[in-house]
Amino acid sequence: MMFIAFFQSIYGISELDDVVNHFESLRNALSHIGKLYKKETIDPLKNIFGETYFDFTSNDTFDRNSKKNIDNVKIEALKIKAIAMKYFSS
């Protein structure tokens, strides 16, 4: 998945800690199949991206079949890609 690849490329770079912190809950949701921890993943996703930006199933999994989720992950992937490319090209 493109998002995770770009996240991993900037993970651990101290100058980009704010970016990593911003996107970490989304990385968690995309990396873990099954029920997500509400406090560690779902709540931060809703706080950072908005209450209805992503869909979850009734048993607290990230809805990978939701068109809204697919579209929004693409948007966020392009954002993190731009940040990573800018960092590595400077």
C-alpha positions as CSV (number, residue, x, y, z in Angstrom):
1,M,0.0,0.0,0.0
2,M,1.4,3.3,-1.1
3,F,0.5,5.2,2.1
4,I,2.4,2.7,4.4
5,A,5.5,2.8,2.1
6,F,5.7,6.6,2.4
7,F,5.0,6.5,6.1
8,Q,7.8,4.0,6.7
9,S,10.2,6.1,4.6
10,I,9.9,9.1,7.0
11,Y,9.4,7.1,10.2
12,G,12.3,7.9,12.6
13,I,13.4,11.1,10.9
14,S,13.3,13.5,13.9
15,E,12.6,16.6,11.7
16,L,9.3,14.9,10.6
17,D,8.1,13.7,14.0
18,D,5.0,15.9,13.8
19,V,4.1,14.4,10.4
20,V,4.7,10.9,11.7
21,N,2.5,11.6,14.8
22,H,-0.2,13.1,12.6
23,F,-0.4,10.0,10.4
24,E,0.5,7.2,12.9
25,S,-3.1,6.3,13.7
26,L,-3.9,5.9,10.0
27,R,-0.9,3.7,9.6
28,N,-2.1,1.6,12.5
29,A,-5.5,1.2,11.0
30,L,-4.1,0.2,7.7
31,S,-1.5,-2.2,9.1
32,H,-3.8,-4.1,11.4
33,I,-6.5,-6.4,10.3
34,G,-9.3,-7.0,12.8
35,K,-10.7,-5.0,15.7
36,L,-8.8,-1.8,16.4
37,Y,-8.1,-0.3,19.8
38,K,-10.5,2.6,20.3
39,K,-8.2,4.7,22.4
40,E,-5.0,4.1,20.4
41,T,-6.4,4.1,16.8
42,I,-10.0,5.0,16.3
43,D,-10.3,8.0,18.6
44,P,-7.0,9.6,17.2
45,L,-8.3,9.0,13.7
46,K,-11.5,10.7,14.4
47,N,-9.8,13.6,16.3
48,I,-7.2,14.2,13.6
49,F,-9.2,13.6,10.4
50,G,-12.8,14.3,11.6
51,E,-15.5,12.2,13.1
52,T,-16.9,10.9,9.8
53,Y,-13.8,11.0,7.5
54,F,-13.3,7.2,7.8
55,D,-15.8,4.4,8.1
56,F,-15.5,1.5,10.6
57,T,-17.5,-1.7,10.7
58,S,-19.8,-2.5,13.6
59,N,-17.0,-4.4,15.3
60,D,-14.5,-1.6,15.2
61,T,-12.4,-2.7,12.2
62,F,-11.3,-0.2,9.5
63,D,-13.8,-0.8,6.6
64,R,-11.4,-1.6,3.7
65,N,-14.3,-2.0,1.3
66,S,-15.7,1.5,1.9
67,K,-15.3,3.7,-1.2
68,K,-15.0,6.7,1.2
69,N,-12.1,5.0,3.0
70,I,-10.4,4.1,-0.3
71,D,-10.7,7.6,-1.6
72,N,-9.6,9.3,1.6
73,V,-6.6,7.0,2.1
74,K,-5.6,7.9,-1.5
75,I,-5.8,11.6,-0.5
76,E,-3.7,11.1,2.6
77,A,-1.2,9.0,0.7
78,L,-0.7,11.8,-1.8
79,K,-0.2,14.2,1.2
80,I,2.4,12.1,2.9
81,K,4.1,11.4,-0.5
82,A,4.5,15.1,-1.1
83,I,6.1,15.5,2.3
84,A,8.4,12.6,1.9
85,M,9.4,13.7,-1.7
86,K,10.1,17.2,-0.5
87,Y,12.2,16.0,2.4
88,F,14.3,13.6,0.3
89,S,14.8,16.0,-2.6
90,S,16.1,18.8,-0.4
